[in-house]
Amino acid sequence: MKSFTYERVRSPAEAVAAATRVEGAKFIAGGTNLLDLMKLEIEAPSHLIDVNGLAFDKIEETQEGGLRVGALVRNTDLAADVRVRRDYSLLSRALVAGASGQLRNKATTAGNLLQRTRCPYFYDTDQPCNKRRPGSGCAAIGGFSRNHAIMGTSDACIATHPSDMAVAMRALDATVETVRTDGSARSIPLGEFYRLPGETPNVETALAPGELITAVTLPKPFGGTHIYRKVRDRASYAFALISVGAVVRRDGTGRVALGGVAHKPWRVEAAEAEMPRGARAVAAKLLAGAKTTDENAFKLPLIERTLDAVLTDARGR
Amino acid sequence: MSEPLSAEAAQDAPSGTSDVVLRVNGAERRLAALDPRTTLLDALREHLHLTGTKKGCDHGQCGACTVIVNGRRINSCLTLAVMHESDSITTIEGLGTPENLHPMQAAFVKYDGFQCGYCTPGQICSAVAVLDEIKTGIPSHVSRDLMAAPEFTEIELRERMSGNICRCAAYSNIMEAVAEVAGRKV
C-alpha cells in the first residue's frame, strides 16, 4: 500500500475543505472496497479523510412521506430498518443478497453506491484498463468476458457496476444528496448519478472532485410487490451474473431494473409500460441494442427467464 | 494555517503517524506512532501479538480475520486501526481460554468443526455474532418473511456463515457446532 496521511473530520464543511486542500485526497467510510483497492495499489490516495464521525448515520422520515438514509448508515442497518423492510423491501432484499455479513456490517450506503467494478482486468495491474489507467486499452474486450456488460458498453470499457443495492435504489427512484466544495448542497436523481463508460470509463459518476454524499433519499412508498432475484455462480456471497429488481402492482404495472448488465443499474422506463404484457415484451425493450460477446450472450435469455420468474412470482402473491 | 491548534485538533490533524487507543478484550491498549496503513488485523497480530486472529486472503474474501467490533463482526483486514480509536474489539482470545472455553469454542471441539484450524478463530467469532444478529432480528437473504423474526434454522445459519471459507471443508461439522449453540439440531 502506498503511504498516505490521515485525518478525522467532524463536519461536512471540514470534509470538503480537506478534500480541496490536499490533492489526491479521498474520503473513507466503511473502507471495505477502498482498502482492498489500496492494497493492490489500484487506488493510491495521498490523504484519507475519515468521515465516520459525521452525523450521517440515521434514517429519517421526510416531509414527503419518504425516507432520508444517511450516507453512513451501514448496509446491515439499512436492510434491517423496519420501515425499509415494510415499505421498500426491494431494498432490504437487494442488500442482503450482497456481500457477507461481515462486509454489510461495515459497508455504508454512500460507499456501496461508489464501489468500483469487479472486472478482473481492472484488478490485474499487469493488464491494460481504461478505467484504471486511462488510454491504456481494455483487456476485457477480446478477453474473458463471461461476466461483463451487454448494455451501454463502449469500445473503451465493458465493465459492470457490482452493486445490488444500487439496482433497488434505481427502481425505487432514489436521489443522492451531496455537499459540494463551495458548501452548496445538491440532489442528483440516481438515474443521472452513474455515467456510461463512453470514452472516459474512469469517470464513473456525476460527482465533482471533493463532492461528498450526505444522504440518499427515497420517495414515498410506491406500493406493490417487491422482488429482487439475483442469479450467481454460488448460492451466497458472490456477485451477480444478472439480477432483476422489480416492483409489481396488482394491475401488472410497475418498475424493473437490472444488475450485472451495464456500467450502472439498468432501467428503461419505456420497457416498464410493457410489464402487463409479460417478460418477453419487457425484455425486448429493456435489452434493445444489446452488444454481447460469445461468453456473455447467455445473459439475454437468462434475463428474460428471470424476468418471467419474477413477474410470475409477483402474480402469485 | 497560522492559527494554533488545540491539543485535540493537533491529534486529528494530518500527520505521518498516529497514536491509537483500542479496547481489546476488555483491556485498554495504546498503539504509539502507528503507520496509518496498519490494518486492524496487523495491529492485533503484529503490534499486540494477538495471533489468534488469522490473515487468510487479506482482501475480505475468506473471513479468517473476523473479529467483533462494538458488538458487530467485521473483516479486520479491510479496516485501518486508526479508524477504531476507543472501539471495543473482541478477538478469539477474548471469547474464552483453554481452561474456560466459550460455548462456541467447546462446540467446535465437540463436533470437530475444523481440520487444520486456520479459519477457526474467524469461524467462531463470526458464529458468535451470527447468533446475536438473528436474536436482534437482522434479516438475511434466506429469511422468507422480512417482517417476521428470523429463526435459528440450518438454512439461516449456513447463509449467514457464507463469509467464512474453510479450505478443509469442515462445513458440516461447523454447522453442527453452531446449531448446537443456537439450541437446534441440524
Contacts between the chains, C-beta under 8 A, distances in Angstrom:
chain1	res1	chain2	res2	distance
A	1	B	37	4.9
A	3	B	35	7.6
A	3	B	36	8.0
A	3	B	37	6.5
A	4	B	36	6.4
A	4	B	37	7.3
A	5	B	14	4.1
A	5	B	15	6.4
A	5	B	16	6.7
A	5	B	36	7.1
A	6	B	14	6.8
A	6	B	15	7.7
A	6	B	18	6.4
A	6	B	36	4.0
A	6	B	80	7.5
A	6	B	82	5.6
A	7	B	12	5.9
A	7	B	13	6.3
A	7	B	14	4.6
A	8	B	12	4.9
A	8	B	85	8.0
A	18	B	14	7.9
A	22	B	14	7.2
A	28	B	80	7.8
A	28	B	83	7.3
A	31	B	78	6.2
A	31	B	79	5.6
A	31	B	80	6.8
A	31	B	83	6.8
A	32	B	60	5.9
A	32	B	75	7.2
A	32	B	78	4.7
A	32	B	79	7.8
A	35	B	39	7.3
A	35	B	78	5.1
A	35	B	79	6.9
A	35	B	80	7.0
A	36	B	59	5.3
A	36	B	60	6.1
A	36	B	78	6.2
A	39	B	58	6.8
A	39	B	59	6.9
A	47	B	14	6.2
A	48	B	36	7.1
A	48	B	80	7.9
A	50	B	82	7.6
A	50	B	83	5.8
A	52	B	83	6.5
A	76	B	72	7.5
A	76	B	133	7.9
A	76	B	138	6.0
A	79	B	138	7.3
A	79	B	139	6.1
A	80	B	137	6.6
A	80	B	138	4.6
A	80	B	139	6.2
A	85	B	139	6.7
A	85	B	146	4.3
A	85	B	147	6.0
A	86	B	146	7.9
A	86	B	147	6.4
A	89	B	146	5.3
A	92	B	139	6.2
A	92	B	146	5.6
A	93	B	141	7.9
A	93	B	146	7.4
A	96	B	139	5.8
A	96	B	140	5.5
A	96	B	141	4.6
A	96	B	143	7.5
A	97	B	141	5.3
A	99	B	163	7.6
A	100	B	63	6.9
A	100	B	162	6.0
A	100	B	163	2.5
A	100	B	164	8.0
A	101	B	73	6.4
A	101	B	126	7.2
A	101	B	129	7.5
A	101	B	130	6.8
A	101	B	133	6.7
A	101	B	140	7.8
A	101	B	160	5.5
A	101	B	162	7.9
A	101	B	163	5.5
A	102	B	60	7.5
A	102	B	63	6.3
A	102	B	66	5.7
A	102	B	73	5.2
A	102	B	74	5.3
A	102	B	75	4.8
A	102	B	126	6.9
A	102	B	163	4.9
A	103	B	60	6.2
A	103	B	75	6.6
A	103	B	78	7.7
A	103	B	163	6.8
A	105	B	72	4.4
A	105	B	73	6.2
A	105	B	74	5.3
A	106	B	74	4.9
A	106	B	75	7.3
A	106	B	78	7.0
A	106	B	79	6.6
A	235	B	159	7.9
A	235	B	162	7.9
A	236	B	141	6.5
A	236	B	158	7.8
A	236	B	159	5.5
A	236	B	162	3.7
A	237	B	162	4.2
A	237	B	163	5.9
